[in-house]
Structure formats: C-alpha cells, structure tokens
Amino acid sequence: MPSSVVAAMKYNQIKGVLRIIFVSGNIYDYKNVPEAVYKEMKSASSKGTYLNQHIKNRYRYTKIN
C-alpha cells in the first residue's frame, strides 16, 4: 500500500541499516535494525505509523540529506 509519508525503503541485511526515503525527499539511515522489523514495516498497512511506533526513538539514525 502506498504511504503518504514514506516514499521508499531499503534494507542492508549485512549492516542492519534501514534506509527510509520520505515523500519530502529527506533520507534517513536507521542503524542496527533487525531484519524482522524491516519485514514487519514492509508489510504494515501504514508505513508512517509503524515507523513512528517501532523505529523512531528506538534506533540511532543518520540524516543523509
């Protein structure tokens, strides 16, 4: 299902980095995210809600742009 907040996401399994590309154009890399969390977000009906409830404020991040 398309998201009004998240344009795309990519997961680097080796590094455990979840890259979130927002509709706004901002890009964030969340560190040490378990693959199970990525898979849950991928299948969530609301990507933005899942991000707010399960990823933000739980994993360190770096803003890319």
N, C-alpha and C positions, 0 to 999 in steps of 0.2 A: 504494500500500500504506500503511495506517495506521502511524503511528510511535508508539512508547511514550514518546518524548521530545519530538518536535515536533508541536504541535497544528495549526499552520498557518504558512504563509509567504507573503509578498507581496513583489513586486519593483517598485521605482520605476525604470523604464528611463531617465528623464530625469536623475535624480540618482544613479543607480547604487547605490541603497540597498536592501539585502535585509533585510526585517523578519522576524524569527523569533519566533513566539509559541509558547512552550513549554507543555507539558501542565501544568506547575506554575503557570502564569499569568504568569510573567516574560516580558517583551518586550524584545528587543534589536534595534537597528538597526545593521547592518554596512555600513560605508561603502566606496565605490569598488569594489564587487563587479562584475566583468564579467557581462554577461548570460549568457554561455556557462556560467559557474559556477552561476548560478541554475538554468539549464535542466538541467545535469548533476545538481544536487541534487534537482530536481523529479522526475527520472526514476530516481534512485538507489533501490535496493531497501531500503537502510537510511538514512533521513534523518539520524539521530543520528550514525552512523559517518561519513557524508560530511561533516557539519558539523564533527566533531572532526578529521578528516584534512585537509580542504581549506579551511575557513573560519576556525575559531578559531585564534588566534595568527598569522593571516596578514593579517587586515583589522581596522582600527580599528573600535570599536563604541561605542555609547551605550546604556546601560540605560534603558529608558523608564519602567518601574515596578518 
